[in-house]
Amino acid sequence: MQTFSANQAKTQFGHFIDLAQREPVRVMRRDRVVGVMVSAQDYEAMRAFYADRLQHTLERTAAEAERAGLTPEVLEDLLRDES
């Protein structure tokens, strides 16, 4: 992964964008990473990956809750505000 300073990213933006089409490019400011530029295609792939991962986590959690006896009715009782 190539690294640019924030100033380099600003002054060489066209080159910066071209590089990001081939590989992620890290942006540093004061010796710390402040961002990473990726291609739109890589960004969409990451979004799809994390959405799929979240969906599987939700399905697994719902199945575990159901096996433990947490039905919608029990959940409603637990969440009911009885103040």
N, C-alpha and C positions, 0 to 999 in steps of 0.2 A: 504494500500500500504506500503510495507516495504521500508526502507531507508538504503542505504549503503553510507559510505564515498567513495570518489574516490579511496583512498588507499585500503579500504576493497574490493571494486569491483575488483581492480587489483590483490590483494593477494588471494582472494577467488573466482576467476573468474568462476570456475566450478560450485560452489554452487550458485553464482549469476545468471548464465545462467539457472540452474535448477529452481530457484525460478521464474524467468521471464517467464517460460513456464506456470506457474499457475496464475500469477498476475503481473501487471506492478511493476517494482522496480525502485525507485527514486535514483539518484546518487547526492550527495551533495559535494560541495567543498567550503570551507570558508563560511559556513552557507548560501549557496544559491544553488538552484537546477541547475545542469549543464547538466542533461540528465535523460532520463527515458528509461529503457530497457523493451521491450515487446516481446512477442513471434512473430515468423514470421506470424503465423495465425492471430493474433490480428493486426499486422501491415498491412497485406493485406486487412483485413476487414475495417480498418480505411481508407486506400487508396481508396477502392471501395466506401465507404460512401461519402468521400469528392469529388470524381469524379462525383458521382451521384448528389450530391448537386450542384456542379458547373454546370453540364449539365442543371439541372432544372432552375438555376439562368439565364443562357444564354438564354434558351427558353423563360422564363418569360420576360426578358429584350427585346428580339427581338419582342415579341408580343406587349409589351407596346410601343416600338418605332414605330412599324407598325401602331398601333392605333393612334399614334400622328402624322402620316403622314411622317415619316422618311423612305422613300423608298430608295433602293440602288442608284437611280439616284440623289435624294436630298443629300444623304450622299456623293456621289462622288463630287457633286458641292461644298459642304461645305469643303471638304478636298482638293480640287484642289488648287495647289500652283499658285497664280496669281502674283508672284513677278516680 
